[in-house]
Amino acid sequence: MIAEFSIENFFSIKSVQRISFEPTQDTFMSDEYSYEVKEGVRLLKLGIVYGANASGKTNILNAFDFFKMLVLRMPKDRNEETGVVPFMLDETSRNGKTKMSMMFYINQSKYILSFALDAKHIYSETLVVYDSIRPSKLYNRSYDANTDSSIIEFGANLKMSKKGQDAISGNTINNCSVLAAFGKSNVERTRLNDVYDYFAKQVKDVLAPGMLLSRYIKSRLNNDETGNLKKFILNFLKASDFNIEDVVLIEEEELITPELEQLIQNAPIGDDAKAEMLRKGKITNMELTFKHKVGDKLYELSEEYESNGTMRFMGLAVILNYLLKTNRFVPIDEVETSIHYELLAYFIKVFLANSDGTSQILLTTHDINL
């Protein structure tokens, strides 16, 4: 679970801003609002950032996305820019370093990962772990301007062989994190695996306001072999007063015409996937059909006739099921998009009341009713 995230000099964020999931001393509904990650340490399941338009809410979530990207992405070469954008309305900030730090818990151990960087270099990167009250260094990375290279010092607590350390050091170019280099190195298992896997598997990308989640819903339902997800979605929709009795995923095959082949060639998908589609000569389309009950009769409607709010709320139901069954961190921007306040409140209440793991949600909103 994430305990704290700090950002400085990133897009519209100039001075240090901190998002903390540490609760106050108030014990009211503590079990619903927080989870005990280790004995004596509780963290909040939910964070909400309120603010007017152009107040920087989205950039806070974008900072989480960027932090995750920094941990996982391996640049093509040393000339590729890091992608960071500093605060541009001040000469000092414009030419200064962006700083980010996250405190999080994995398997009851507290970790702190910190970066300082600009568009071309990562100047410092530190990962420490607290197995007791004192921190232990897993690694510390610095930039040597004289040699234009990174220097990495590994801590004894990491328990990694010299061969493994050399492999990671060799892959850590100036615009690449140590963890990303680790992800591309053939080295033995250490605590770096736990940290890398945490960001790769548990920290999810930001859910943007314009995403109706149709493709995500179809993908999840298509892999729902037991039918439990479908049952959860239908119960959730019925409890929210949607008159939807059933949702059916229909697969249809379509032959690839010359026009469709051109679209496939230009699509942002891998070359192997394109080649496989063209080899088969056809593609499979998935369509959602909704069964509405009006009086004693059922009427079928395809997804194109459903409202944006219905599709968005159904997508949130899939995400909610995901959060309750696995341990994930999900950031959602402008969570109220296309959804009535009472439905949104119901979504949040169901999550808080039923989540008994380390899942967390961070929301931004204009809706002060929440």
Secondary structure as UniProt FT lines:
FT   STRAND          2..8
FT   TURN            11..12
FT   STRAND          17..20
FT   TURN            28..29
FT   HELIX           30..33
FT   STRAND          34..38
FT   TURN            39..40
FT   STRAND          41..44
FT   STRAND          46..50
FT   TURN            53..54
FT   HELIX           57..72
FT   TURN            78..79
FT   HELIX           91..94
FT   STRAND          98..106
FT   TURN            107..108
FT   STRAND          109..117
FT   STRAND          122..130
FT   STRAND          135..144
FT   TURN            145..148
FT   STRAND          149..154
FT   HELIX           156..158
FT   HELIX           162..171
FT   TURN            174..175
FT   HELIX           178..183
FT   HELIX           191..197
FT   HELIX           198..202
FT   TURN            209..210
FT   HELIX           214..222
FT   HELIX           228..239
FT   TURN            240..241
FT   STRAND          244..255
FT   HELIX           258..266
FT   HELIX           271..280
FT   STRAND          282..294
FT   TURN            295..296
FT   STRAND          297..302
FT   HELIX           303..305
FT   HELIX           308..325
FT   STRAND          329..332
FT   TURN            335..338
FT   HELIX           341..354
FT   STRAND          360..365
FT   TURN            368..369
//
